[in-house]
């Protein structure tokens, strides 16, 4: 009994340490964001929240700032949201249909094509960013949401995920559907899509966060402040340095906190389905 | 209600080996036909060709006057019950049964009525809102039946539907399927590797081996009059005894194999097979199975009705009637028994 107790204490100590390790920086960021910029310059980072909470966040969300002083954090959040959601939905749609074609239709070089798709995992965005930029530019899609989202939605990971999942659906279900008069499109919509619900949720979280955290891609594809995302927006705060003003650290911290909230919200909402989707599939 | 005619069906998956080899079968209106054979004998492939899930290389399938060759599965008016049931996991029992009708654009009210009727028949009324995951094996089996039933197909196809059930449930479902089929009078083809299932349920059996039909006949006919050595060995439990023709005088010269059912071996009779020593006794209550060997080392199985008084190590002379001997030539084909 005593030994068990000791073990549990140790377990909890480790867990608590881990949580502190992860949460403390976030807390410091949050607490510091509630002080005026001058105070932070003079006294450094803060642990106890100050009295500027409402003022800082309100001004960040509503005052136009940025390079051309034309964008609010609310707009940045909207941009990030469009990018994140568009990115996630686009990836799911493309990879599901691609996997459907690979698994259920026999066409020449099907397996070969799958491995070609799969091998693109070896080429991260940064490697192909210049040709990608050229393509987007030639299509006249710079400074548009389409240009931000569409070039990124082909996903080898997603295709692979769905391929493995579709292959685990019993062959007889397809045959039963055939006998029940379901054609390829009906089978996809009536049977495969509902079966993939948890998979879609899991992929949505991962892809949303990836899309949300894009930095280099929006930086290159957009020059107009209307398309600045929140992650990129944090960096703009530092531009004040060049203009020999005090950098508005409090605003930067507030933006960082705001940038964290939507991904956390998405994870909390989809958490259950996420774990279910990764661990099991209800067939 | 329909007559199914298969003529000269061939199918191979790899060049050189035929999965189904020149099979011709006629299934009468309302008949319950069982396709029986060891795994890999082509019986499932044949069934899948009737359903349209596989396409035959040559030969023709006809349902009444309609030739089914090239007709897609959904348009064939056949329903199939799969071995693993293949229910749609995300749909309720009602949804599973209604799906085919929905795809055929049957009016909603009519769908409801037909599903409720089928559910009533299969005692599923209380489970219509459940998902397949929440049902027992037997209930899932019945849902699979119901899904086939609501379509009011011209022919029912069963692909080893009972092999995932435990023994007692299997016996119950056997009876249920048979009763239902008889009541509705729907022509049915039932694939199984289990001879008890085939013998108890079918009006007629088709015994298949290596893609070919070995024999077609009523269960009793196939049991009593196996036309090939394979059928003789495949049907019947305990398995038939295979004897060396040299043991029995007066057999035709082309006979290379003699078979006799375990229940036809007795302690008196016309033909003396020699001294038998008991190795093992299985007492089943209603009958007793005795395993042992003849003095020459030839293993035999004897089935005796009821309980008996023998014990392991006992010896006695074994006899049989000449008419019960089944003679086969070197190709495995049945020879006329001159004694009968």
Interface residues (C-beta under 8 A of the other chain):
Chain A: X170 X172 X173 X175 X176 X177 X178 X179 X180 X181 X182 X186 X190 X191 X194 X195 X197 X282 X283
Chain B: X51 X52 X53 X72 X73 X74 X78 X79 X80 X82 X83 X84 X85 X86 X87 X88 X89 X90 X91 X99 X100 X103 X104 X133 X147 X151
